[in-house]
C-alpha cells in the first residue's frame, strides 16, 4: 500500500538523504585529513561541519520522535522503523563528540582536550564517535527507491540483515574501546602516556631544561620526534618548529602539555591521532563494503530467490490475464519456493487458463473508477450503485 | 448520423481514448469495451437510459447502439489495417505450387480482402479474427516458421513431408498466414449475438457446408488452403489428418488472442511466449493442439527469449 506523502515531506526526506550522503563523505574526510596531515584550518572546518551534521540529525530525530509520540506510535518508530539508529547516530555524537570539540575550539584551546585527566573521557568520546557509522544504515532508505520498489518484504529483510551485521560490528568495536578505557587494557594511549613520562623524567633528571644545555636538549629531542617544545620559567629552551608551523598544522587535539614545577613540556599527539584515524577509516571502509555487499549481492539474491517468484505468483493469482510463469533457475530448483513455483507453473496456471477459456472472461484494463468525463458534458460519472 | 448515433460515437470515442487500452490491437480494444459495458451495465444504465442519452431504451437496445458505434469506429482502423496487411505482408506466390497454374496476385488479394471485410462484419467471426489478425500483424507467423525451419525438426517434417508442401519456407509462411486469417470463417454460418463465441462441437458435415460457401467466395485460393483453415478449428487429438499449416495457424492464433504488445515482464517471470506455450503444452488436449508442434514452439520461444 502506498502511503501518501506531501511535497514538503518528500522534500524533507530527500534533504535527509542528501545529508546522509554528505555526512558519509564528511566522516571519511575528517579522518583522512588527520592521516594525510591536512592543515589545521581545513580540519577545523571539517570538525565544525561534523558538528553541523550532528545538530541536523539530532533535530531530525527530535522531530521524528515528537511526531511519532503525537501519533501514539513511538514504540513502532523506535523499534520497527529503527528509530534507535536515528538516536544513536545523532544525540550521543552531538553531546559527547562534535559538540564539546566544537565548543573547545571556539573557546580557543584545549579545555577539554589534551590534558591527561581527560584522556579516558576522550577514549569514550572516540568510541561513541564510532556509532556515527550506524548512520550508514540509512543508505538502505536511499536504495529503496531504486531497487525492489514493489517488495516491502525484500526491503525489510535486507535492512534487517544489514542492521544486525553492522550493529554487531559497531557495538563490538564500541564495547571493546570502552572496556579498554575502563579496564586499563594496554593500548595506544597508555603507551603514549608511558612514553611521555619517560621523556619527562629524562629531561628533569638530566636538567636538560636548564640554561646552557640547549645543545644536549636538541640532541635528546632529535631521538624523540614527539617532543615539540620545552620551556623553563616561561623561556623556551627548545622548539622543534617555527611558531607559524604550530599555528598552521597543530590544533588543540594535536598536542599534549605537562608542567613539572617551572618546566613545561609539549608533546605531539599527531601520531596517536593518526593511528585512531587509521582505525576509524578501516571501520568506515568495512561498514561501507558490508552495506554495499548487502545491497549489490544479497539484495538481488533475495529478490531472485524469494520476493520475485512470490510477486509473480501473487499477480498470477490476483489478475485474470496474468499468465507469466515463474522463472526457475536450475541451481535453486530444489528450494521450497521454487518447488511451489513449479506447482504454480505446472498446475495452477494451466487450470486457470482452462477456466478462463471456459468462461470467456478477460481482465478488464478499463476501470470505471479511472474514467474521467465518461459521459462528456451530458452526465455525471456514476458511482458503484449507478446513481 | 442521427443524434443517438452521435452520442454513441462520442461515448465510445471517450472509452477508446483511455490510455489503458491505447496500445492494444483494434479487436482487443473492442473486446475490452464490450466487456466493460457488460461488467459495468448496472452503473452505466441509469445515466445512459436518461433523456440526455438514449432516453427510456432498454439496456439491450442501448448496448446494441453502442456496439454498432464501436464496430464502426474500430472498422475505421481495422479494415485499412487488413488491406495493408494483405498488400504488404502476404505474398500469394505459394498458390501456383498448390494449383499448378499462375494467378494474378492482385486479384487474389482483392478477393481475400473483400472476404475478410465481410467476415469481420459477422460478430462471432469478428471475435475469432482477433488472434489471427494479431499473429500476422505482429509477425508471429514469420518469426516462428523461420525458427522452425532453422531447427529442421518435427514441424518442418510435417510441413514438407507430411503435408507435402514443395515450396520454400517463405511461401509456407505466407500460406500459414492466409490459413490463420481464414480460420474464423468456421463461424460464418453461426448466428451468435455480439460478444459470444462459437463453442459448439464442429462436425465434418458442418465444415463441408462452410467449405462450400467459402469456396465460391475465394475462388482464387486453392481448396487445400481453405480446408486447412477450416480443419484448424478441429481437435488434433481426434483428427490426426489436420494439415500442419492448420495446426500451426491454430496454435499461433490462440497465442495471439491474449497477446499484449509491449507487455512488461516482471523480474522473476518467464517471457510471455515461453509462458504461454508451456501452459498450452499442459492443456494441449483441452485445446486440441498438436503437442509435438507446441513443444517446438515452446523451445523456440525459450531459446529466443520471446
Interface residues (C-beta under 8 A of the other chain):
Chain A: X303 X304 X307 X308 X309 X311 X312 X315 X321 X323 X324 X325 X326 X327 X345 X346 X349 X350 X353 X354 X357 X360 X361 X362 X364 X365 X366 X367 X368 X370 X371 X373 X374 X375 X376 X378 X379 X380 X382 X383 X384 X385 X386 X387
Chain B: X7 X10 X11 X14 X15 X18 X20 X21 X24 X31 X32 X33 X35 X36 X39 X40 X42 X43 X44 X45 X46 X47 X50 X52 X53 X196 X197 X258 X260 X265 X266 X267 X268 X269 X270 X271 X272 X274 X275 X276 X278 X279 X280 X282 X283 X286 X287
